[in-house]
Amino acid sequence: MEPFKAPQKNKYGLLLGNCLGMLLLTFLLVGGAFYGLRLYTHHGEEIKMPNLHGKSFEVAKQTLKEMGLTAEVVDTGFVRTLPPNVILSQSILPGASIKSGRVVMLTINAAHAIAIALPDVVDNCSRREAEARLKALGFKLTPPKLIVGDRDWVYGIEVNGKNAITGQRISVDIPITLVVGNGSGTEEYNGNDSLDYFLNGPQEETDESVIDEGIE
C-alpha cells in the first residue's frame, strides 16, 4: 500500500500563511518602534512658551507642569516694586515653540536687597540687551560710559568707577555703569584704563629728573 500524500495545495497554503505571518509581525514591529520613537521625541508636537514674568513661582511651576514642562529656579534678583518670589526672567522667551519635557530656568524676586552675580554681558551683547538683562535682575544703571569702539557694543561694566567682571556679586543698591562703544572705532577696552586715554591718548611720561629730585 502506498503512503498517504497530503494534497500539494495544503503545502503551498501553509507556506503562504507563514510568509504572511512573518510580514505581519515585521509590520507590527516596525510600526511599534516608529510610534514609540514619536512618543519619545514628541515628534510634531509644539508648545507655545507662556509669559511667566510677574507670576508667583508656584503658579508658574503649575502652569509649566500642565504643559509638560519643568520649572527650575537658577537665580534670584531684586526689584522693589514687585512682591517676593515672583518670576523676573525665564530662559525660554515667551511665544517660542518648544517640545514638552524641556526644563525652563527661572529667576525669581528676592524678599530684600541682595548681592547678585553680574550676568555675562561684557563683550557678549549690545547695550540694549545688557540693560534689559540687568534691569530684570534689579540693577540700577547710570548713563553709559562711551569709549572708542563699535556702536552700542558692551565692552565693560564699572561699579564705583572700578572695573567689574562677570560673576562678581554686586548689591542691587549700588548703581552700575555700562562701558559701550561710541561707533568711532574698534579699540579694545581695558578696565584699568580711563576714558581720557581713549579720548586724548596716553599721558606724557614724567621727567625722571623731577622724580629723582623728589626722592633726594
C-alpha positions in Angstrom: 0.0 0.0 0.0 1.4 3.4 -0.9 1.8 6.0 1.9 -0.8 8.8 2.1 0.4 12.0 0.4 -1.1 15.4 1.6 -2.6 17.4 -1.2 0.0 19.7 -2.8 -2.2 22.8 -2.3 -2.0 22.3 1.5 1.8 22.7 1.3 1.5 25.9 -0.6 -1.2 27.2 1.7 1.0 26.6 4.8 4.0 28.3 3.2 1.9 31.3 2.2 0.4 31.5 5.7 3.9 31.5 7.2 5.1 34.3 4.9 2.0 36.4 5.6 2.5 35.9 9.3 6.2 37.0 9.1 5.2 40.0 7.1 2.5 41.0 9.6 4.9 40.5 12.5 7.6 42.7 10.8 5.0 45.4 10.1 3.9 45.4 13.7 7.5 45.6 15.0 8.4 48.4 12.6 5.2 50.3 13.3 5.5 49.9 17.1 9.1 51.1 17.0 8.2 54.1 14.9 5.3 55.0 17.2 7.5 54.6 20.3 10.1 56.9 18.7 7.5 59.5 18.0 6.3 59.4 21.6 9.9 59.6 22.9 10.9 62.6 20.8 7.4 64.3 20.9 7.6 64.4 17.1 5.5 67.1 15.6 4.4 68.4 19.0 4.8 72.1 19.6 4.1 74.1 22.7 4.0 77.9 22.9 6.1 79.2 25.8 3.9 81.3 28.1 5.0 84.7 29.6 5.7 84.0 33.2 7.0 87.4 34.2 5.3 88.7 37.4 3.7 85.4 38.2 4.4 83.7 41.5 6.7 80.7 41.4 4.0 78.3 42.5 1.7 79.5 39.7 4.4 79.4 37.1 5.5 75.9 38.2 1.9 74.6 38.0 1.4 76.2 34.6 4.6 74.6 33.2 3.7 71.2 34.7 0.3 71.2 33.0 2.1 71.9 29.7 4.6 69.0 30.2 7.5 71.3 31.1 9.7 71.5 34.2 10.4 74.7 36.2 13.8 75.2 37.8 15.0 78.2 39.8 18.6 79.1 38.9 19.0 82.7 40.2 17.4 85.5 42.2 17.1 89.2 41.6 15.6 92.1 43.5 13.0 94.5 42.2 11.5 96.7 44.9 8.2 97.3 43.1 7.5 93.5 42.8 6.5 91.1 45.6 8.9 88.4 46.7 9.0 85.0 44.9 7.6 86.3 41.5 9.3 85.5 38.2 11.7 88.1 36.9 13.0 86.3 33.8 12.9 82.9 32.1 15.4 81.0 30.0 12.9 80.4 27.1 11.4 83.5 25.6 7.6 83.9 25.7 6.0 82.7 22.4 8.8 80.4 21.5 7.8 77.0 20.1 9.2 74.1 22.1 8.6 70.4 22.8 7.3 69.1 26.1 9.8 67.7 28.5 12.0 70.8 28.4 13.4 72.4 31.6 12.6 76.2 31.9 15.2 78.0 34.1 13.7 80.8 36.1 15.0 83.9 38.0 12.8 84.9 41.0 12.5 88.1 43.1 14.2 88.1 46.5 12.5 89.4 49.6 15.1 92.1 50.2 18.1 93.7 48.6 20.8 91.3 47.9 24.2 91.0 46.1 23.6 89.5 42.7 26.2 88.0 40.3 26.7 90.1 37.2 25.5 88.2 34.1 27.6 87.5 31.1 27.0 90.7 29.1 30.5 92.1 28.7 31.7 91.7 25.1 28.7 89.4 24.6 25.8 91.6 23.7 24.5 95.1 22.7 23.8 97.9 25.2 20.0 97.4 24.8 20.2 93.7 25.6 22.6 94.2 28.5 20.3 96.9 30.0 17.3 94.7 29.7 19.0 91.8 31.4 20.5 93.9 34.2 17.2 95.7 34.9 15.4 92.4 35.0 17.7 91.4 37.9 17.0 94.6 39.7 20.3 96.5 39.0 20.2 100.3 38.8 22.0 101.8 35.8 23.8 105.1 35.3 24.2 106.7 31.9 26.6 104.6 29.9 30.3 105.5 29.6 31.3 105.9 26.0 34.6 104.8 24.5 36.1 104.3 21.1 34.6 101.1 19.7 31.6 99.5 17.9 28.5 101.5 18.4 26.4 100.3 21.5 28.6 97.2 22.0 29.2 96.5 25.7 33.0 96.5 26.4 32.8 96.5 30.2 31.0 97.2 33.5 32.1 99.7 36.1 31.0 99.9 39.8 32.0 103.0 41.8 34.5 103.8 39.0 36.2 100.4 39.1 36.0 97.6 36.5 33.7 94.7 37.4 33.7 91.2 36.0 31.2 88.6 35.0 30.0 86.6 38.1 31.1 89.3 40.6 28.4 89.8 43.2 27.2 93.4 43.4 24.4 94.8 45.6 21.4 96.0 43.7 21.5 99.2 45.7 24.8 100.2 44.0 24.4 101.8 40.6 26.4 100.2 37.8 27.7 101.7 34.6 27.9 100.1 31.2 31.0 100.9 29.1 29.9 100.9 25.5 31.3 101.8 22.1 30.5 105.2 20.5 30.8 103.9 16.9 34.0 105.7 16.0 36.4 102.8 16.1 37.2 99.3 17.3 39.6 99.8 20.2 39.7 97.1 22.8 38.5 98.3 26.3 40.8 97.7 29.2 39.1 98.1 32.6 42.2 99.6 34.1 42.3 102.4 31.5 40.4 105.7 31.9 38.2 107.4 29.5 40.9 110.1 29.0 43.1 107.5 27.5 40.6 106.7 24.8 39.7 110.3 24.0 43.1 112.1 24.4 45.7 109.3 24.1 48.3 108.3 26.7 49.7 111.0 29.1 53.2 112.2 28.7 55.8 110.5 30.8 57.1 112.3 33.9 60.6 113.7 33.7 62.9 111.3 35.6 65.0 114.2 37.0 61.9 115.6 38.8 61.3 112.2 40.4 65.0 112.0 41.4 64.9 115.4 43.0 61.8 114.5 44.9 63.5 111.4 46.3 66.6 113.2 47.3 
